[in-house]
Amino acid sequence: AAFFSPSKMAMVEGKRPRSPTGEMIIQKKPKSGVMTAAGIERTSNLTAPIMQLAGHGGEVLSFRFSPDGKHCASGSHDKDIFLWEVYGDCVNYGVLKGHKQAVLEVAWTPDSVNIWSCSADKLVFLWDAETGKRIKKCAGHSSFVNSVCPTRQGVALGCSGSDDGVIKIWDPRVRGAVTSLNDLYQVTAVQFADDGDRVFTGGLDNEIKIWDLRKEDVALSMVGHTDTITGLRLSPDGQMLLSNGMDNTLRMWDTRPFCEGSRCKMVFQGHMHNFEKQLIRPAWSPSGDRVAAGSADKMVYIWDAKTGQIRYKLPGHKACVNDVDFHPHEPIIGSGSSDKTAFLGEIQVN
């Protein structure tokens, strides 16, 4: 099942942009050295079964495909956000420059037009992914902003969570945050509910909180993790929530208002955290039948969402895998790592 094997490796090296000035640097097509072993049954339209995206000068902390599936974005400790083409030679066609410290998370808007980003510089930015221009600078947090998430439907808003213990809701049309929710602990992960009235947060107190934005208070806490929550991801149908924790578990929760039995529906294990304490983020497949997460053992783990069994354990990275994302239309998984690279890799359909 492993696809990141060196004999089948396709190397596409994105050259590092030279110009320090412009917010976005349009690049010439890098030369690619694509090596594919004959006889591999292909399942996607990638140029090769594995594509490596290289060029960042620091750890890749966040990785996301655009919802239209044509592009992907990587946020790094080097303060930059790289924009890549998914197909062809995976050209690094743009760089979003502006953050003054590590970019901790990136997230595309549902129309694939804009990107939200958050950083250790205490700021949240909204970018035009087509022109590379920064549309909005959201200031107000007093410490690292660990997580950012846009609404998937309805009014286009952004949500951010910070080490200052505050969750902020941002409307690009309005100056300043439209809502601020105060938690007692550092907030490491945020997700919007599809109804737009609720926000899910995780942090240092090991609990997942469901906030009611109308009451501006916690409506429900979901308890189960025994260490810091590092990432949250809402399922494609909006009913289930994935949470990854430093207790080396990935958990699936039923977030519907009325739920029978325990809200924790599944615990996935096998992956690990280590002393680095990275914010490892999980992901859902588009159909919701698989879940994935990175790991400190340099692997990408993919589980069956219904049985909890490990389906794939994918090697290739040389350091902790911090973020993973499934392609929206094809059996491709992307990953970003502390080894300063990202991979795009085919997986089997069944």
Solvent accessible surface area in square Angstrom, and as a share of the most:
residue,aa,sasa,rsa
1,A,97,0.75
2,A,49,0.38
3,F,18,0.08
4,F,3,0.01
5,S,29,0.19
6,P,112,0.70
7,S,89,0.58
8,K,69,0.29
9,M,24,0.11
10,A,0,0.00
11,M,62,0.28
12,V,0,0.00
13,E,81,0.37
14,G,5,0.05
15,K,127,0.54
16,R,109,0.40
17,P,21,0.13
18,R,225,0.82
19,S,45,0.29
20,P,113,0.71
21,T,117,0.68
22,G,33,0.31
23,E,57,0.26
24,M,31,0.14
25,I,26,0.13
26,I,135,0.68
27,Q,32,0.14
28,K,184,0.78
29,K,140,0.59
30,P,6,0.04
31,K,174,0.74
32,S,40,0.26
33,G,45,0.44
34,V,56,0.32
35,M,110,0.49
36,T,70,0.41
37,A,40,0.31
38,A,106,0.82
39,G,86,0.82
40,I,49,0.25
41,E,137,0.61
42,R,89,0.32
43,T,30,0.18
44,S,16,0.10
45,N,112,0.57
46,L,6,0.03
47,T,57,0.33
48,A,0,0.00
49,P,6,0.04
50,I,0,0.00
51,M,0,0.00
52,Q,18,0.08
53,L,2,0.01
54,A,13,0.10
55,G,16,0.16
56,H,13,0.06
57,G,41,0.39
58,G,8,0.08
59,E,52,0.23
60,V,1,0.00
61,L,21,0.10
62,S,0,0.00
63,F,0,0.00
64,R,18,0.06
65,F,11,0.04
66,S,0,0.00
67,P,51,0.32
68,D,58,0.30
69,G,2,0.02
70,K,123,0.52
71,H,53,0.24
72,C,0,0.00
73,A,0,0.00
74,S,0,0.00
75,G,0,0.00
76,S,0,0.00
77,H,101,0.45
78,D,28,0.15
79,K,97,0.41
80,D,10,0.05
81,I,1,0.00
82,F,0,0.00
83,L,0,0.00
84,W,2,0.01
85,E,63,0.28
86,V,0,0.00
87,Y,70,0.27
88,G,41,0.39
89,D,35,0.18
90,C,0,0.00
91,V,9,0.05
92,N,0,0.00
93,Y,38,0.15
94,G,0,0.00
95,V,0,0.00
96,L,1,0.00
97,K,47,0.20
98,G,25,0.24
99,H,9,0.04
100,K,144,0.61
101,Q,85,0.38
102,A,10,0.08
103,V,0,0.00
104,L,25,0.12
105,E,10,0.04
106,V,0,0.00
107,A,10,0.08
108,W,19,0.07
109,T,13,0.07
110,P,70,0.44
111,D,91,0.47
112,S,15,0.09
113,V,51,0.29
114,N,26,0.13
115,I,0,0.00
116,W,4,0.01
117,S,0,0.00
118,C,0,0.00
119,S,0,0.00
120,A,6,0.05
121,D,18,0.09
122,K,92,0.39
123,L,29,0.15
124,V,0,0.00
125,F,2,0.01
126,L,8,0.04
127,W,1,0.00
128,D,30,0.16
129,A,4,0.03
130,E,127,0.57
131,T,77,0.45
132,G,1,0.01
133,K,124,0.52
134,R,93,0.34
135,I,91,0.46
136,K,36,0.15
137,K,104,0.44
138,C,3,0.02
139,A,58,0.45
140,G,50,0.48
141,H,12,0.05
142,S,82,0.53
143,S,30,0.19
144,F,94,0.39
145,V,0,0.00
146,N,8,0.04
147,S,1,0.01
148,V,3,0.02
149,C,10,0.06
150,P,14,0.09
151,T,8,0.05
152,R,92,0.33
153,Q,108,0.48
154,G,77,0.74
155,V,86,0.49
156,A,70,0.54
157,L,30,0.15
158,G,0,0.00
159,C,0,0.00
160,S,0,0.00
161,G,0,0.00
162,S,0,0.00
163,D,48,0.25
164,D,42,0.22
165,G,4,0.04
166,V,23,0.13
167,I,0,0.00
168,K,25,0.11
169,I,3,0.02
170,W,1,0.00
171,D,11,0.06
172,P,36,0.23
173,R,185,0.67
174,V,64,0.37
175,R,229,0.84
176,G,32,0.31
177,A,38,0.30
178,V,69,0.39
179,T,23,0.13
180,S,49,0.31
181,L,4,0.02
182,N,113,0.58
183,D,26,0.13
184,L,164,0.81
185,Y,103,0.39
186,Q,67,0.30
187,V,1,0.01
188,T,6,0.04
189,A,1,0.01
190,V,2,0.01
191,Q,20,0.09
192,F,3,0.01
193,A,2,0.02
194,D,32,0.17
195,D,77,0.40
196,G,23,0.22
197,D,48,0.25
198,R,46,0.17
199,V,0,0.00
200,F,0,0.00
201,T,2,0.01
202,G,3,0.03
203,G,4,0.04
204,L,77,0.38
205,D,30,0.16
206,N,41,0.21
207,E,52,0.23
208,I,1,0.00
209,K,20,0.09
210,I,6,0.03
211,W,10,0.04
212,D,16,0.08
213,L,29,0.14
214,R,178,0.65
215,K,159,0.68
216,E,95,0.43
217,D,85,0.44
218,V,52,0.30
219,A,69,0.53
220,L,64,0.32
221,S,47,0.30
222,M,6,0.03
223,V,106,0.61
224,G,24,0.23
225,H,8,0.03
226,T,106,0.62
227,D,45,0.24
228,T,14,0.08
229,I,0,0.00
230,T,0,0.00
231,G,0,0.00
232,L,9,0.04
233,R,45,0.17
234,L,7,0.03
235,S,4,0.02
236,P,61,0.38
237,D,95,0.49
238,G,13,0.13
239,Q,68,0.30
240,M,38,0.17
241,L,0,0.00
242,L,0,0.00
243,S,0,0.00
244,N,0,0.00
245,G,0,0.00
246,M,27,0.12
247,D,30,0.16
248,N,59,0.30
249,T,8,0.05
250,L,0,0.00
251,R,37,0.14
252,M,20,0.09
253,W,5,0.02
254,D,3,0.01
255,T,2,0.01
256,R,99,0.36
257,P,96,0.61
258,F,190,0.79
259,C,32,0.19
260,E,160,0.72
261,G,72,0.69
262,S,77,0.49
263,R,46,0.17
264,C,31,0.19
265,K,78,0.33
266,M,44,0.20
267,V,59,0.34
268,F,0,0.00
269,Q,110,0.49
270,G,43,0.42
271,H,4,0.02
272,M,75,0.34
273,H,17,0.07
274,N,47,0.24
275,F,172,0.72
276,E,74,0.33
277,K,109,0.46
278,Q,31,0.14
279,L,38,0.19
280,I,1,0.00
281,R,6,0.02
282,P,0,0.00
283,A,0,0.00
284,W,22,0.08
285,S,6,0.04
286,P,65,0.41
287,S,87,0.56
288,G,20,0.19
289,D,58,0.30
290,R,16,0.06
291,V,0,0.00
292,A,0,0.00
293,A,0,0.00
294,G,0,0.00
295,S,0,0.00
296,A,11,0.09
297,D,44,0.23
298,K,95,0.40
299,M,49,0.22
300,V,0,0.00
301,Y,4,0.02
302,I,0,0.00
303,W,0,0.00
304,D,30,0.15
305,A,5,0.04
306,K,153,0.65
307,T,82,0.48
308,G,16,0.16
309,Q,118,0.53
310,I,76,0.39
311,R,87,0.32
312,Y,12,0.05
313,K,99,0.42
314,L,1,0.00
315,P,40,0.25
316,G,22,0.21
317,H,10,0.04
318,K,158,0.67
319,A,26,0.20
320,C,5,0.03
321,V,0,0.00
322,N,2,0.01
323,D,0,0.00
324,V,0,0.00
325,D,7,0.04
326,F,15,0.06
327,H,2,0.01
328,P,35,0.22
329,H,127,0.57
330,E,32,0.14
331,P,33,0.21
332,I,0,0.00
333,I,0,0.00
334,G,0,0.00
335,S,0,0.00
336,G,0,0.00
337,S,0,0.00
338,S,17,0.11
339,D,32,0.16
340,K,96,0.41
341,T,17,0.10
342,A,1,0.01
343,F,3,0.01
344,L,0,0.00
345,G,0,0.00
346,E,11,0.05
347,I,7,0.04
348,Q,83,0.37
349,V,110,0.63
350,N,136,0.70
